[in-house]
């Protein structure tokens, strides 16, 4: 491995550690009080100190997020397939979908609480509501941008709509689908934590809310770091799955 | 002329109600096993002609008859190839060539049980176009000419009676293009399917076709019908013979008057 490649491989670590260093130095240099901005070292210390509680709440948030995400994937694929393969359905549902996506999901949480009470269900649903849209949009795009020549080739063989969808539409939209999964999983975290913050007594959102009301700001930041780490981990997992399953679409970026 | 395999009877086409005609009254009779070429200025409706014959687009007036049946919807006996090869990037060459067999009956239901046989057939076809050894490569690992050869194989794997080609060699360099003329001629002479080739390359038409139709500017109309009597198999040397030159020259003259009109 040459120098340049080595730097590229380690660059994320260098950048992250660099960011923490700057943060640490800035807080110390300007004597920022801990209740405004704790140092990263204090935040990591808080992770260690409260690791039992954090673990419990993190697992809760993780499961909540994944629950909402799984619903979003199923819903997103079905709706995306419908929207992408029918001009009529696209025309009919597009304004509704865009309108829905524009509603701040924090405004929906009280409604969900009214229906389901506080706790896990509104968090799962918020995660779902906030993350399905990119999946719908990407799957639909992948299906709708099928080359007309290819469609003609298949139709002239007597292929049905289902044939075209199975042989070409779905494989072709896989890269779009996986791209949307990476976006959706990070959004799902936003949704579940948001809901936990206002309407739950478990989960990272609740943990941070409770910590801040006790002025335990290092623990709040510990929570933020843990959420960020979970987000990065899930994003990484989906990146690997994406690259494994759609090698043909990313051939340029990792060959040679 | 003997019994026609493809017949266009007073066909007119307009894309939308109230719009001008894309195809003016068009009559054509193509015999079984005939290789015809349609030449004309760009935008004259040559490609629409293929869509009419394949049933992808209905005629606004008149009838299209293929194999004694009036065309009402997409036919199932066609092979098609376009200028861009439209190979599926996630499939190997072999899997791409096999694609029509996953759709067309009776192959569709036999493919699973007789996979070996079909793969042999595909490999044989790939061998005829000098692609043996590339069957496990992906399209992006092939050159433009190789992709187009694979594309031809895909259009022929289900042994269609009718091959529709829309400027299939348009995007290739001159050497590769002329090489593929020979490939196509060879495939045609071995299997004798009916070919409709749409092209703006007059030399290509003169090299490959039995009959050449010259079309007018939009609205497209058939102006001329040439019987090309150059002996087969035609080869690259013949393109330097005066007979070949004269034919191309004559076609060129017609196109010129068409474009000026």
Contacts between the chains, C-beta under 8 A, distances in Angstrom:
chain1	res1	chain2	res2	distance
A	147	B	84	7.6
A	147	B	86	5.9
A	149	B	82	4.3
A	149	B	84	6.4
A	149	B	86	5.1
A	150	B	86	4.3
A	150	B	88	7.9
A	152	B	51	7.4
A	152	B	54	7.6
A	152	B	56	5.6
A	152	B	80	6.3
A	152	B	82	7.6
A	153	B	80	4.9
A	153	B	81	7.7
A	153	B	82	7.4
A	153	B	86	6.1
A	153	B	154	8.0
A	153	B	155	7.8
A	154	B	103	6.7
A	155	B	56	5.9
A	155	B	74	4.7
A	156	B	54	4.6
A	156	B	55	7.5
A	156	B	56	6.2
A	156	B	74	5.6
A	156	B	75	6.5
A	156	B	78	4.3
A	156	B	79	7.8
A	156	B	80	4.9
A	156	B	164	7.3
A	157	B	76	6.5
A	157	B	78	7.2
A	157	B	100	5.2
A	157	B	103	4.7
A	157	B	104	5.3
A	157	B	158	7.2
A	158	B	74	6.0
A	158	B	75	7.5
A	158	B	76	3.6
A	158	B	103	6.5
A	158	B	104	6.4
A	159	B	103	4.7
A	163	B	103	5.6
A	167	B	99	6.8
A	167	B	102	6.5
A	167	B	103	7.3
A	168	B	88	6.6
A	171	B	88	7.1
A	171	B	90	5.3
A	172	B	88	7.6
A	172	B	90	7.8
A	174	B	90	7.8
A	246	B	90	7.4
A	248	B	89	4.6
A	248	B	90	4.5
A	248	B	138	6.2
A	248	B	140	7.4
A	249	B	89	7.2
A	249	B	90	7.8
A	251	B	140	6.2
